[in-house]
């Protein structure tokens, strides 16, 4: 099997303190990328100039006239312009270890029927780092179908895929509809992974090859809220129309899990969430309905106090483990 030609897509918007290191981590790969496409989303802090000054023929610098929330439109432009057969992603404030693309390529060679590949990664905070939590099935270094992908997601209550540690065949991403630009300001990555995995299989290499920066400058997750319906809920509801009975049950659980996550996180906001109760998937959703009801109708002061108490108790539990 031929070695994958990885086109690496990097959206850029005001990441001057970080973008140089991110790009260097791509160019220093043991398996060289076919190309690195950086898409500037109207940066005003000199980020674009840093990239333009880098003298490497593998770098292609594209420009957009309007910044897109979450970098979704920029990524879509990069995918359309890419000439590689596989697409890998890295945000401008994250880092790959030097073996990242080589590990992905080895995994792809072991599973020629898979159209998606992923590795494990570290969450990197200002004060500490912790490895990605992964489901038991992902420790097996095997191929997952759509049902198994959903089961792995639900087991650890977080998506098995992070954008900076995945690669997809380019034609699969295009067929799946690309990132939901114009439809989401956050959570669009998970929406695309859900759509793509419906028609694919995933090969997972449980090796840490990337670092996800959680406290870097200008984080989208810190400048947006969770007051609206998660982007993937509409997609999951639509998928249930022709899913198997097992898949429908798993999709209902995923819908409720993601809505509950948004509702819990919104407790710390002064504003109330705007998630309709009708979008909760029944009959599994009674607990989620209670959480959403609290987030909608409990006064802000009580919500925020409860959120702080819950976070304090969680921190103490983690500290005693």
C-alpha positions as CSV (number, residue, x, y, z in Angstrom):
1,X,0.0,0.0,0.0
2,X,1.3,3.5,-0.9
3,X,2.3,5.8,1.9
4,X,-0.4,8.4,2.5
5,X,0.2,11.9,1.2
6,X,-0.9,14.0,4.1
7,X,-2.2,17.5,3.4
8,X,-2.1,19.3,6.8
9,X,-4.8,22.0,7.3
10,X,-4.1,24.8,9.8
11,X,-6.6,27.7,10.3
12,X,-5.0,30.8,11.7
13,X,-6.6,33.8,13.5
14,X,-4.5,35.9,15.9
15,X,-2.1,33.2,17.2
16,X,1.2,35.0,17.0
17,X,2.7,33.6,20.2
18,X,2.0,30.0,19.1
19,X,1.9,29.6,15.3
20,X,5.6,29.4,14.8
21,X,6.0,26.4,17.1
22,X,2.9,24.7,15.6
23,X,4.3,25.0,12.1
24,X,7.7,23.8,13.1
25,X,6.2,20.7,14.7
26,X,4.6,19.9,11.3
27,X,7.7,20.5,9.3
28,X,9.8,18.4,11.7
29,X,7.8,15.2,11.2
30,X,9.7,12.0,10.7
31,X,7.3,11.4,7.8
32,X,7.2,14.7,5.9
33,X,3.8,16.1,5.1
34,X,2.9,16.4,1.4
35,X,1.9,20.0,2.1
36,X,0.9,22.4,5.0
37,X,-2.0,24.7,4.1
38,X,-2.3,27.6,6.4
39,X,-5.5,29.6,6.0
40,X,-5.4,33.1,7.6
41,X,-8.7,34.3,8.9
42,X,-8.0,38.1,8.9
43,X,-5.3,38.0,11.6
44,X,-4.4,41.4,13.1
45,X,-1.6,40.5,15.4
46,X,1.2,39.7,12.9
47,X,0.3,35.9,12.8
48,X,0.2,36.0,9.0
49,X,3.5,37.7,8.7
50,X,5.2,35.0,10.8
51,X,3.9,32.4,8.4
52,X,4.7,34.4,5.2
53,X,8.3,34.7,6.4
54,X,8.8,30.9,6.7
55,X,10.8,29.7,3.7
56,X,9.6,26.2,3.1
57,X,8.1,24.9,-0.2
58,X,5.7,22.7,1.7
59,X,3.9,25.7,3.1
60,X,0.9,27.2,1.2
61,X,-0.6,30.3,2.7
62,X,-4.2,31.2,1.8
63,X,-6.3,34.1,2.9
64,X,-9.9,34.7,3.7
65,X,-11.6,38.1,3.9
66,X,-14.0,37.3,6.7
67,X,-13.0,35.5,9.9
68,X,-15.1,32.3,10.4
69,X,-16.2,31.2,13.9
70,X,-14.3,28.1,15.0
71,X,-12.1,28.1,11.9
72,X,-14.7,25.8,10.1
73,X,-14.8,27.8,6.9
74,X,-11.0,28.1,6.9
75,X,-10.6,24.3,7.3
76,X,-13.2,23.7,4.5
77,X,-11.2,26.0,2.2
78,X,-8.0,24.1,3.0
79,X,-9.7,20.7,2.3
80,X,-11.0,21.9,-1.1
81,X,-7.5,23.2,-2.0
82,X,-5.6,20.2,-0.8
83,X,-3.8,17.9,-3.2
84,X,-3.1,15.1,-0.8
85,X,-5.2,11.9,-0.5
86,X,-5.4,12.2,3.4
87,X,-6.2,15.3,5.4
88,X,-4.7,15.9,8.9
89,X,-5.5,18.9,11.0
90,X,-3.5,21.0,13.5
91,X,-4.7,24.3,15.1
92,X,-2.1,27.1,15.3
93,X,-1.7,26.8,19.0
94,X,-1.2,23.0,19.3
95,X,1.8,20.8,18.7
96,X,2.6,17.5,17.1
97,X,5.3,15.2,18.4
98,X,7.8,14.2,15.6
99,X,6.2,10.8,15.1
100,X,2.6,11.9,14.6
101,X,2.3,11.4,10.9
102,X,4.4,8.3,10.9
103,X,2.2,6.6,13.5
104,X,-0.9,7.6,11.5
105,X,0.6,6.2,8.3
106,X,1.5,2.9,10.0
107,X,-2.0,2.5,11.4
108,X,-3.5,3.2,7.9
109,X,-1.2,0.6,6.4
110,X,-2.5,-2.0,9.0
111,X,-6.2,-1.2,8.1
112,X,-6.6,-0.5,4.4
113,X,-10.4,-0.6,4.7
114,X,-10.4,2.3,7.2
115,X,-11.0,5.8,6.0
116,X,-10.2,7.5,9.3
117,X,-7.2,7.2,11.6
118,X,-6.5,8.7,15.0
119,X,-3.9,8.7,17.8
120,X,-4.0,9.6,21.5
121,X,-3.0,13.1,22.7
122,X,-2.2,15.0,25.9
123,X,-4.3,17.8,27.3
124,X,-1.9,20.6,28.2
125,X,-2.9,23.1,30.8
126,X,-0.8,26.0,32.3
127,X,-0.2,24.0,35.5
128,X,-0.3,20.3,34.3
129,X,-1.0,17.9,31.6
130,X,-3.1,14.8,31.3
131,X,-3.5,12.1,28.6
132,X,-6.7,11.7,26.7
133,X,-9.2,9.3,28.4
134,X,-9.9,6.5,26.0
135,X,-12.4,3.7,26.0
136,X,-11.3,0.1,26.6
137,X,-11.9,-0.8,23.0
138,X,-9.4,1.9,21.9
139,X,-6.6,0.2,23.9
140,X,-6.8,-2.7,21.4
141,X,-5.3,-0.8,18.5
142,X,-8.2,-2.1,16.3
143,X,-10.7,-1.0,13.7
144,X,-14.0,0.5,14.9
145,X,-17.2,0.6,13.0
146,X,-19.9,3.3,13.6
147,X,-21.6,1.4,16.5
148,X,-18.2,0.8,18.2
149,X,-17.3,4.4,17.7
150,X,-20.5,5.5,19.4
151,X,-19.9,3.0,22.3
152,X,-16.4,4.3,22.8
153,X,-17.7,7.9,22.9
154,X,-20.4,7.1,25.5
155,X,-18.1,5.0,27.6
156,X,-15.8,7.9,28.6
157,X,-18.3,10.7,28.0
158,X,-16.1,12.5,25.4
159,X,-15.5,12.2,21.7
160,X,-12.8,9.6,20.9
161,X,-11.5,12.1,18.2
162,X,-9.7,15.4,18.7
163,X,-9.1,17.5,15.6
164,X,-5.4,17.7,16.1
165,X,-4.9,13.9,16.3
166,X,-7.0,12.6,13.4
167,X,-6.6,12.0,9.7
168,X,-9.4,11.3,7.1
169,X,-9.4,10.4,3.5
170,X,-10.1,13.7,1.7
171,X,-12.9,12.3,-0.4
172,X,-14.7,11.0,2.7
173,X,-14.7,14.5,4.3
174,X,-16.1,16.0,1.1
175,X,-18.8,13.3,0.8
176,X,-19.7,13.8,4.5
177,X,-20.3,17.5,3.9
178,X,-17.2,19.1,5.5
179,X,-17.3,21.3,8.6
180,X,-20.6,23.0,9.4
181,X,-19.6,26.6,8.6
182,X,-22.4,29.0,9.2
183,X,-24.2,26.5,11.4
184,X,-22.1,26.4,14.5
185,X,-19.6,28.5,16.5
186,X,-18.4,25.5,18.5
187,X,-18.8,21.8,18.5
188,X,-18.7,21.6,14.7
189,X,-15.7,19.2,14.7
190,X,-17.7,16.5,16.6
191,X,-20.6,17.0,14.1
192,X,-18.3,16.3,11.2
193,X,-16.7,13.3,12.9
194,X,-20.2,11.8,13.5
195,X,-21.2,12.3,9.9
196,X,-18.0,10.9,8.5
197,X,-17.9,7.9,10.8
198,X,-21.4,6.9,9.7
199,X,-19.8,5.9,6.4
200,X,-16.4,4.8,7.5
201,X,-14.2,2.8,9.9
202,X,-11.7,4.1,12.3
203,X,-8.2,2.8,13.0
204,X,-7.0,4.0,16.4
205,X,-3.4,3.9,17.5
206,X,-3.3,4.4,21.3
207,X,0.0,6.3,21.2
208,X,0.3,9.9,22.4
209,X,1.6,11.9,19.4
210,X,0.1,15.4,19.9
211,X,-0.5,18.1,22.5
212,X,-3.8,19.9,22.9
213,X,-3.2,23.3,24.4
214,X,-6.1,24.2,26.7
215,X,-4.9,27.6,28.1
216,X,-3.4,29.2,25.0
217,X,-4.3,32.7,23.7
218,X,-7.6,33.4,21.9
219,X,-9.2,30.0,22.5
220,X,-12.6,29.6,20.8
221,X,-13.8,27.4,23.6
222,X,-13.2,30.3,26.0
223,X,-14.9,33.0,23.9
224,X,-18.1,31.1,23.1
225,X,-20.9,29.8,25.2
226,X,-23.0,26.6,25.5
227,X,-26.4,28.3,25.6
228,X,-27.6,26.9,22.3
229,X,-28.3,23.4,21.1
230,X,-25.2,21.4,20.4
231,X,-24.5,21.3,16.7
232,X,-24.5,17.5,16.4
233,X,-28.0,17.0,18.0
234,X,-29.7,17.8,14.7
235,X,-27.4,15.5,12.8
236,X,-27.9,12.6,15.3
237,X,-31.7,13.0,15.2
238,X,-31.6,12.9,11.4
239,X,-29.4,9.7,11.5
240,X,-31.9,7.9,13.5
241,X,-34.4,7.7,10.6
242,X,-32.4,4.9,8.9
243,X,-30.2,3.6,11.8
244,X,-30.4,0.1,13.2
245,X,-32.2,-0.3,16.5
246,X,-28.8,-0.5,18.4
247,X,-27.5,2.6,16.6
248,X,-30.8,4.5,17.4
249,X,-30.4,3.7,21.1
250,X,-26.7,4.8,21.1
251,X,-27.6,8.0,19.2
252,X,-30.3,8.9,21.7
253,X,-27.8,8.5,24.5
254,X,-25.3,10.6,22.6
255,X,-27.9,13.4,22.1
256,X,-28.7,13.4,25.8
257,X,-25.1,13.3,26.9
258,X,-24.1,16.3,24.7
259,X,-27.2,18.4,25.7
260,X,-26.5,17.6,29.4
261,X,-22.9,18.6,29.0
262,X,-23.9,22.0,27.5
263,X,-26.6,22.5,30.2
264,X,-24.1,21.8,33.1
265,X,-21.5,24.1,31.6
266,X,-24.1,26.8,31.2
267,X,-24.8,26.8,34.9
268,X,-21.9,29.2,35.4
269,X,-23.4,31.8,33.0
270,X,-25.6,34.8,33.9
271,X,-27.7,34.0,30.8
272,X,-30.2,31.1,30.5
273,X,-29.8,28.4,27.9
274,X,-32.0,28.2,24.9
275,X,-32.2,24.4,24.4
276,X,-35.8,23.2,23.7
277,X,-36.9,20.3,25.8
278,X,-38.3,18.7,22.6
279,X,-34.8,18.0,21.4
280,X,-34.0,15.7,24.3
281,X,-34.2,12.1,23.1
282,X,-36.7,9.9,25.0
283,X,-37.2,7.5,26.7
284,X,-33.6,7.8,27.9
285,X,-33.7,11.5,28.5
286,X,-35.5,12.1,31.8
287,X,-32.3,12.9,33.7
288,X,-31.2,15.3,30.9
289,X,-34.6,17.0,31.0
290,X,-34.1,17.7,34.7
291,X,-30.7,19.2,34.1
292,X,-31.9,21.4,31.2
293,X,-34.9,22.5,33.3
294,X,-32.6,23.6,36.1
295,X,-30.4,25.5,33.6
296,X,-33.4,27.2,32.2
297,X,-35.4,28.2,35.2
298,X,-33.2,28.3,38.3
299,X,-32.1,31.8,39.1
300,X,-28.6,32.7,37.9
301,X,-27.2,33.2,41.4
302,X,-28.2,29.7,42.6
303,X,-27.1,28.1,39.3
304,X,-23.6,29.7,39.6
305,X,-23.3,28.8,43.3
306,X,-24.2,25.2,42.5
307,X,-21.7,25.0,39.6
308,X,-18.9,26.3,41.8
309,X,-19.7,23.8,44.5
310,X,-19.9,20.9,42.0
311,X,-16.5,21.9,40.5
312,X,-14.9,22.2,44.0
313,X,-16.2,18.7,44.9
314,X,-14.9,17.3,41.6
315,X,-11.5,18.8,42.1
316,X,-11.3,17.3,45.6
317,X,-12.3,13.9,44.3
318,X,-9.6,14.0,41.6
319,X,-7.0,15.1,44.1
320,X,-7.7,12.1,46.3
321,X,-7.4,9.5,43.5
